[in-house]
């Protein structure tokens, strides 16, 4: 750190005050504290004619020969006594009319050895305070506390003290009322912690969201403000819990009979066209260009919360995107799944929740209450759903869900459903690390702060997905058989399946023969099957599959 003589910019006029070394951290930041003690202030004042205001700057040297300096900062000198120039010597005063006055000067007096000490030592200030008059209305002397801040030197104020030396005392924290693109990105990535919309404003909802994230993920005291530690925790969460966009691609890919398939996320058709009136998003026919990022990060938070307990577990997604080709194939008109919705299957105590049965409904309600509503603040059946995550109703009739949970962002305002929030590629799920984005947007001081003491934890396994098992040890329970039946669905007449060869099939996916049905099938298959027969065929197929594993 150096002192620069005001209104002079030549290096020769600069004065080195102090030097310190520090290591650059993982994010390219370095913090050095320069405390302006009285000794350093006296050093800085040497050679200055006007010591009431001093100008300081910091030079950073890296790679041995590369340097850059900070902007100049003026500070008021907290040491108000001025260095008075020495007065002309008058010698030692002698009493008037005394014998000493008539005596000629001695050699010591002539040489100046008996001059007053304040005249001989010009660098020593006057030790005697001038006489002053105390007034009733004179303001109290203000003591300037010793403060510190990264990169700047200026007027200090009383703020929260740092116990670690790395806290900014909330000077640079992002808080309610602020507005920036960084805040928009935070609102997207943490939307699953209480629900939010992709606004660039730090709202009451954002503050509540940050507090929930600090409490549940960071395990630190809640402040509702964003410091560098919160940014690092967001990056940690994103790296561990981001969604895979491939799990959301359109279901038309699985239907062989659909020849005009989309590339995975629709064809961006029918924008501003509606199935009905009023013209609300519920009836909007538009094939959105991807999956909404807020929806993706909502699912990420859901999976995190599920991992914190052992009763209910995430299984898989049964539907992400569904284009108009798939809708037409299924005779469906709803458009929620055109980038705005996801269906998820779960298990309880290791048993998958599958099949169309009333016993599933209490389980789905429990998942809704304990996870979706508690942590994501979802709205059931779209009631009060504006700018919230919404859930489809549970039931066994059309338009309800009986073994999965449907969540969507259909009720977001139009400004939060713009194309920029929908993505198709994996690299856009996260985008840039939040720390990097903050630095690029000028939040360097925020990035430096490390006030909350967040310690990353290992990601808990959602399930034993990667554990290898000998196929010969596997067994299928009755519930597993029922899942196959529910997945395949029963068809009483001969039909050609969706494989490339369109094999002739009947019942619960039972293969009659390879290749399409040709009319030469057994009379048994030409008749409408009784319910007992397809069950027998399914059992036979299962036994044959077991034999195949045993010989492998």
Phi, psi and omega in degrees: 000140181229162173252129179251133179293128186302142179066014174235138185237010180275144180299332183295332182273354181280156180227124177289128182255315184202155179224136178220157177242149178204159180265144176279134183278185184300332186259013177083015182252152175220138182240125177228132180260124172251109180267119181279084178285170179298324180295318180291324179295319178297322178295322181291330184281347182297126178088358180270137176274328178242103186263005182288331179221124183246152183245126182240157175208163179238133175253130178255126179245129180218158186053032175070320186235003179258134183222152165209155185245157175278171174293152179289143178229126178269139175229149175283134182291118179284356178254094192284346185288129182270153177277101185280137177292149182295141179275165179293136183290134177250002181077181181276127182290141179237144183300137182292131179083003182273161176301330181294330181291326181279343182286135179294158181297140177282169180298325179294320178294318180296327181277351178086011182290342181257016175297152176302147183300325181293336178275328183285319182257092185293338183277348180270130183281166177298126184274349185255125178287141178291155178286135181229164177249126180282125180248147182294325185264009179284130183294152178294151175292129182267121177277129180268114182290156176285117180241174178208146178207144180291132170077348182226156172232125183198193178296134184260159176218160182287120180223177181299131182285148178266134177262345182250345182085001182237007179266142179272003182064027180067017177295321188249006181296143174277132189216179183304133182102340178285162183210127178188169177290334175296319179295322177300316181293323176295318179297330178284310188288334180254018184300332181285354178261069178105353179086142177191173177239160184281062176268156178269009181258142175272096187261180173302323180294321177297316179300316178296321179297315179297319179298318179295320178295318178296319183287312189270326183258313183281335182061045180230166177301144183279132174237334184075011179240156183255116174246185180299325180293324176294319178299317180293325178292325177297316177298321178298314179299315182296318182293329183269332191235014180295151179277154174263117185296336180295338180282356183249001184295157189300142181288350180297339181295336183270358183251108184295329183287347175274111184269331183263058185291153172276174182275004179135331183219050175072188182233016179058038180269159168066034176294136181064021173250141187231147179285337186202178174248151000289165181280078178245167186300332180304327183252008182288125184274358188298128172277099183298148185279058178129199179253139181293130183296325178298321177298316180301314183285336172295318177294324178301313179295321178300314180297323177298312181296322177297326182290345183276000178220176189237001184274303180261137180229146174288132177258291182192174176262135178260343178201132172242267179272145173219115183276179181292331178296318178290320176303313181296323179295324183265358182067042187241145180245346184293148184240010181303323185277011176270060176098358188241002187216162176211142175249133185232138176260149182228172173228157174233123182052039177086353181260121179298141176269100186222168176086157180266090183211149185293336181293344177284332189299316176299328179291318179296321179295323179293320176297318178301311185291317187276342184232298185299308183284321183293317187255325182259354181055044179288157179248127185281133176061028177065012177286128185056037187274355184306123179060030177229161166294141180232152179244142173286148181292154178266145179168187181246004181261176179297140180085009178235170178243139183239351176215003180222170177243125179259125176235139179215171177244029183303326186273010173294148173298156183303325181293341177262006177242022178292158185303332185295342182269358181253135185230159181236344187243153185295324184295342180266356177298309176268310188081218180283149170304142185296327177296315179297316179298319179297318180295318180295331181269005173093015181266049184296319181294325177296317182296328183289325188299135181226053193278334193265350176071036179291133177238114180302143179243158178292144179289128178283141182291134176286325177191168181278068184291325188261006181283124181279138183228140175293121181303332183292340181271353184281143176227149179253123179280173176299325178293326177294319177297317179296326177296318179298317180296319180292323181289315184285323186065144185274134174231121188280341181252162177297142178208160176265127183287182186268013177287170180300326183270352179053060182293147179288127189221160177204163176065227179268062178073022180284128181283120176277309172197164179285147183087166183295157175298136186234004180092352180263011181292160180302149179301331180299322182281337182285339179274157176293126184284146170279157184299333183287326183296309181299328177297320178296318179297319180297317178297320179296317178299320180294317179296320178296323179293321178297318179299322180297318178295324184291336181264357181282000000 
